[in-house]
Every structure is written in structure tokens, then in C-alpha cells.
């Protein structure tokens, strides 16, 4: 979906792109947890890092 709509996404304001990237990273980590690749402690640490990284 992202690659399909890349031109439209590039037109968005930086703050919205920032939020989309944050959500995509969180979604990726939640998928890894759901598939059993990550335990709850590791998930918590990774989510904290993502939120710190995208703190404005």
C-alpha cells in the first residue's frame, strides 16, 4: 500500500509523515510480538525506543 501511494504520501506535511512512520514502526513490532518472534519485555523496550525516537 505504501509503495503504491508513495507520490501522494510524499506530498503530505512532514508532521504527518513523521506520525505515519512512527505508526508503521509500532505496527511492525506488534506483528513480531504476535508471531512469537518477540517477548513482552523486548516489545516494551522496543516500543519505548520508538516513542523516544519520534518524540518531537
Order of alpha helices (4+ residues) and beta strands (2+ residues): alpha-alpha-alpha
